[in-house]
Amino acid sequence: MSYRSALQGELKRHTNYLEYQHCSELVCKLMDEHKAKLKTDIKNLDKKIKELINGADNLRKTFEIITSVLGIGAQAAALLLCELPELGHINRKKTGAGIA
């Protein structure tokens, strides 16, 4: 998920640069091509993450529980599964003990 965040950050930088900076036609074209590549990479990563979650019963079940919470979407749920793999396996006291 950290690589996905890096790709999104790079995409945002390119978008901002094109919006606020003047660039030559060639540079703008190259940046637009790179933006398209970044978007494709993000979509491919999202697809692979979804396949991995759906391919494992325990991950899929936990994912469904997490996304049932109002305001938690697929990206946030996937991030939680990556960063907190113990979700669904230990109680909140044990999870909190690891944070404190």
Phi, psi and omega per residue, in radians:
M1 nan -0.498 -3.140
S2 -1.184 -0.575 3.089
Y3 -1.176 -0.663 3.102
R4 -1.083 -0.743 3.102
S5 -1.092 -0.684 3.104
A6 -1.116 -0.736 3.097
L7 -1.091 -0.742 3.119
Q8 -1.116 -0.682 3.099
G9 -1.106 -0.754 3.116
E10 -1.133 -0.721 3.096
L11 -1.056 -0.755 3.127
K12 -1.121 -0.716 3.113
R13 -1.079 -0.763 3.118
H14 -1.100 -0.755 3.136
T15 -1.076 -0.814 3.128
N16 -1.109 -0.746 -3.135
Y17 -1.045 -0.828 -3.122
L18 -1.143 -0.535 -3.108
E19 -1.336 -0.653 -2.975
Y20 -1.931 -0.172 -3.112
Q21 -1.977 2.647 3.032
H22 -1.607 2.288 3.130
C23 -2.392 2.774 3.130
S24 -1.188 2.864 3.141
E25 -1.030 -0.717 -3.138
L26 -1.116 -0.826 -3.110
V27 -1.113 -0.755 3.107
C28 -1.067 -0.723 3.130
K29 -1.103 -0.799 3.135
L30 -1.090 -0.718 -3.141
M31 -1.184 -0.667 3.078
D32 -1.101 -0.706 3.095
E33 -1.115 -0.723 3.138
H34 -1.160 -0.698 3.080
K35 -1.034 -0.747 3.126
A36 -1.089 -0.703 3.119
K37 -1.144 -0.735 3.118
L38 -1.084 -0.759 3.114
K39 -1.070 -0.721 3.108
T40 -1.118 -0.765 3.123
D41 -1.067 -0.728 3.128
I42 -1.127 -0.766 3.112
K43 -1.077 -0.744 3.124
N44 -1.123 -0.700 3.093
L45 -1.114 -0.774 3.119
D46 -1.052 -0.716 3.127
K47 -1.099 -0.771 -3.135
K48 -1.150 -0.718 3.102
I49 -1.062 -0.782 3.127
K50 -1.072 -0.743 3.113
E51 -1.074 -0.746 3.137
L52 -1.121 -0.738 3.131
I53 -1.151 -0.807 -3.120
N54 -1.224 -0.357 -3.113
G55 -1.438 -0.174 -3.135
A56 -2.157 2.077 -3.083
D57 -0.951 -0.802 -3.096
N58 -1.121 -0.712 3.107
L59 -1.175 -0.738 -3.126
R60 -1.071 -0.779 -3.136
K61 -1.121 -0.786 3.119
T62 -1.120 -0.709 3.101
F63 -1.031 -0.772 3.137
E64 -1.112 -0.684 3.115
I65 -1.150 -0.818 -3.108
I66 -1.084 -0.780 -3.100
T67 -1.277 -0.191 3.075
S68 -1.324 -0.237 3.100
V69 -1.347 2.250 -3.137
L70 -0.981 2.208 3.109
G71 1.640 -0.126 3.122
I72 -1.782 2.000 -3.140
G73 -1.733 -3.012 -3.074
A74 -1.096 -0.721 -3.111
Q75 -1.181 -0.758 3.121
A76 -1.131 -0.714 3.133
A77 -1.120 -0.748 3.118
A78 -1.105 -0.707 3.110
L79 -1.089 -0.770 3.117
L80 -1.084 -0.716 3.122
L81 -1.118 -0.638 3.136
C82 -1.262 -0.765 -3.041
E83 -1.461 -0.448 -3.119
L84 -2.253 1.201 -3.079
P85 -1.086 -0.258 3.129
E86 -1.355 -0.115 3.117
L87 -0.939 2.279 3.134
G88 1.495 -0.050 -3.101
H89 -2.040 -0.401 3.123
I90 -2.310 2.847 -3.121
N91 -1.450 2.989 -3.046
R92 -1.133 -0.530 3.118
K93 -1.125 -0.763 3.132
K94 -1.186 -0.654 3.092
T95 -1.125 -0.793 3.124
G96 -1.117 -0.598 3.133
A97 -1.128 -0.579 3.127
G98 -1.267 -0.411 -3.123
I99 -1.493 -0.665 -3.045
A100 -1.258 nan nan
